[in-house]
Amino acid sequence: MSPSQLALPATSAAPHLFWLLSRAAGSAALVLSSLSVCLGLLMGGRLLKRRGTDLRVTHEALSLATLATLLVHGLSLLGDGFLHPSLADVAIPFAGAYKTLWTSAGIVAFWALAALGLSYYARTRIGQTRWRKLHRFTALAWALGIAHSLGEGTDAGQTWFLAMTTIVVAPALCLLALRWAGSL
């Protein structure tokens, strides 16, 4: 193989680098957020209560990693050569013209996850009981993010993406259903 042939894959990906980065970060955020929701539901339910394992640090790390990957997911699109979005397009619901409903769902989900997740650090001011009630809305923000990924995602119709989504989302949905039913 010649040196120019070796460079071909890197140069062919270059125009799409920001788009690829956004896709990868969005997929990572879906996995991380689903794991965080699972762990949060398990910690708040009877399954892991008083088992001697404190998983709050792991839950916190997953939540912060989710927010970081969501920031990369949205902000990397600013470099996308096809969409050319503005900061408003990726940060303000209904500001952009590209798949406005699904994009806005993702933006609202991000801001809700950020506010609800970061409220953990203000829980002494909010009050523990009030914070716990508020934190329950995280599941709705997570579900809105799933809707965004299935409605707008480039890979939404791909078998591998649907399988990955099912693998990470189904356990969290089952735990959420058990919580709502009062069994967890």
URCOR-V548971 format. One record per residue. N is the residue number from 1. RES is the residue in one small letter. SS is DSSP state (2 for helix, 1 for strand, 0 for the rest). PSI is psi as a letter, one per 20 degrees, with the letter a starting at -180 (NA if undefined). Layout:
((N RES SS PSI) (N RES SS PSI))
This chain:
((1 m 0 p) (2 s 0 r) (3 p 2 h) (4 s 2 h) (5 q 2 h) (6 l 2 h) (7 a 2 i) (8 l 2 g) (9 p 2 h) (10 a 2 g) (11 t 2 h) (12 s 2 h) (13 a 2 h) (14 a 2 g) (15 p 0 i) (16 h 0 j) (17 l 2 g) (18 f 2 h) (19 w 2 g) (20 l 2 g) (21 l 2 g) (22 s 2 g) (23 r 2 g) (24 a 2 g) (25 a 2 h) (26 g 2 g) (27 s 2 g) (28 a 2 g) (29 a 2 h) (30 l 2 g) (31 v 2 g) (32 l 2 g) (33 s 2 h) (34 s 2 g) (35 l 2 g) (36 s 2 g) (37 v 2 g) (38 c 2 g) (39 l 2 g) (40 g 2 g) (41 l 2 g) (42 l 2 g) (43 m 2 h) (44 g 2 i) (45 g 0 a) (46 r 0 i) (47 l 0 h) (48 l 0 j) (49 k 0 p) (50 r 0 k) (51 r 0 j) (52 g 0 i) (53 t 0 p) (54 d 0 o) (55 l 0 j) (56 r 2 h) (57 v 2 g) (58 t 2 g) (59 h 2 g) (60 e 2 g) (61 a 2 g) (62 l 2 h) (63 s 2 g) (64 l 2 h) (65 a 2 h) (66 t 2 g) (67 l 2 h) (68 a 2 g) (69 t 2 h) (70 l 2 h) (71 l 2 g) (72 v 2 g) (73 h 2 g) (74 g 2 g) (75 l 2 h) (76 s 2 h) (77 l 2 i) (78 l 2 h) (79 g 2 j) (80 d 0 p) (81 g 0 i) (82 f 0 g) (83 l 0 h) (84 h 0 l) (85 p 0 q) (86 s 0 r) (87 l 2 h) (88 a 2 h) (89 d 2 h) (90 v 2 i) (91 a 2 i) (92 i 0 p) (93 p 0 q) (94 f 0 j) (95 a 0 h) (96 g 0 r) (97 a 0 i) (98 y 0 o) (99 k 0 m) (100 t 2 g) (101 l 2 g) (102 w 2 h) (103 t 2 g) (104 s 2 h) (105 a 2 g) (106 g 2 h) (107 i 2 g) (108 v 2 g) (109 a 2 g) (110 f 2 g) (111 w 2 h) (112 a 2 g) (113 l 2 g) (114 a 2 g) (115 a 2 g) (116 l 2 g) (117 g 2 g) (118 l 2 i) (119 s 2 i) (120 y 2 h) (121 y 2 i) (122 a 2 j) (123 r 2 h) (124 t 2 h) (125 r 2 h) (126 i 2 h) (127 g 0 p) (128 q 2 g) (129 t 2 g) (130 r 2 g) (131 w 2 g) (132 r 2 g) (133 k 2 g) (134 l 2 g) (135 h 2 h) (136 r 0 h) (137 f 0 i) (138 t 2 h) (139 a 2 h) (140 l 2 g) (141 a 2 g) (142 w 2 g) (143 a 2 h) (144 l 2 h) (145 g 2 h) (146 i 2 g) (147 a 2 g) (148 h 2 g) (149 s 2 h) (150 l 2 h) (151 g 2 h) (152 e 2 h) (153 g 0 p) (154 t 0 h) (155 d 0 j) (156 a 0 h) (157 g 0 i) (158 q 0 p) (159 t 2 g) (160 w 2 h) (161 f 2 g) (162 l 2 h) (163 a 2 g) (164 m 2 g) (165 t 2 g) (166 t 2 g) (167 i 2 h) (168 v 2 h) (169 v 2 h) (170 a 2 g) (171 p 2 g) (172 a 2 g) (173 l 2 h) (174 c 2 g) (175 l 2 h) (176 l 2 g) (177 a 2 g) (178 l 2 h) (179 r 2 g) (180 w 2 h) (181 a 2 i) (182 g 0 j) (183 s 0 i) (184 l 0 NA))
